Amino acid sequence: MGVDAVLYRLVRTGPGHRRPSCVPAALVADPDDVLLELLKRVKGGGRTPLLDRVDPLGELVVGAEAAPQLLVELRCLAEVAREPAEADQVRQLVLLARRCLRTSDVEIRFEGD
């Protein structure tokens, strides 16, 4: 259930491969729909255009180049967090986004059911 955020490391193998392989490196699971509830609170307010595109039934890929924008939008989620579980979920997502800032060979995928 919910929308999991998975940090993938992009692995380039040899010159013959056009697309890199993706290896999961970290996971922020959302079995209780905590992230979904937070996203509902901010959706459409104009402050979270990237997160507004998260699809509970699909996938949104956020590359390392978008990590600064993601961090800004996660602050908006932190502002509407009411419960400790919600604040913890945001903290974990911030850690993933910060990892994207440090290296360009990763991406975060928000994976719905």
N, C-alpha and C positions, 0 to 999 in steps of 0.2 A: 504494500500500500504506500501511498504518499509519493514523494519525489525524492529520490536519492541523489546526492551529489557525489560524483566519482571523479577523483583526480587521476588522469591517465598520463603516463609518460610515453612520449612518441619515440619509437625506436626505428632508426633508419638502418636498413640492412642492405649493404652492397649497392653498387651503381645501377643494377638492373631493376631495382624496385622503385617504382614511381611514388607510391604512397607508403608512409611509415606505418609500422605496426603499432598498436596501442596496447600498453600493459597497465592494468590497474595498479595504482600506487597508494591510494588512500580512499576511504569511503566515509561519508557522513550519511548514515541511513536515516530514513524518515518513516518508520513503521507506524507511527501514531498520527501521521498527517500534520505534524507540528509546522513544518515548512509551508505546507499548503495553506494552513490557516493564516500564517503571517503574510503570505503572498496575497491572499484575499483582502487583507486589511489595507494594503498599499496599492493594489492594482488600480490603474487608471488615474492616479493622482498626479501624474506627470513627473514624479521624482524618481521613478524606477523603470525607465523604458526597457532596459535589458531584462530585468527580472519579470517584467510584465509579459515577456515572451515565453516564460516557462510553461510548458504544456504538461498537465497531469497525466496525459495519455501518450506523450511523445518524448522527444529528446531535444534539448537545447545545448549546443556546444559553445563554450566560452573559452576562446583561446587566450594565451598569455598576454597578448596585446590589449585585451579588454579587461585585464585584472584591475587596473586603476579605477575604471568605471564601476566594476563589480564591487569593489571595496566601498565606494561612495554609496552605492545603493544598499549595501548591507548595513550601513549606518542607519538608513531609513527603517530597515527591518528591526534593528535594535531599539529604535525609538518607540515602536509599537508593541514590543515584546512585553507581555504582562506576567507571564509565569516563568519560574526558574528554568523549566525545560525549553521554553522558547528562547530565552537569553543564551542558554548553553548551545542550542542549535545554531544560533547566529555566530557565536564565538568559534565554533568548529568550522563554519563556512568561511569565516575571516581567515582562519589558519590556512585553509586550502588556497584562498585567493592570494595570500601573502607568499605561498610557495610558488605560485605562478609569477609573481613579481621577480623572484630571484632567478628564475630560469625560463628560457623560452621554449624548451622542448616538452612542455606539459600543456594540458588543457583540462578544463572542468566540464563534465557533462552532467546536466540535470536530467535524470532519467526517470520518467513517469512509468506507471504500470502498463 
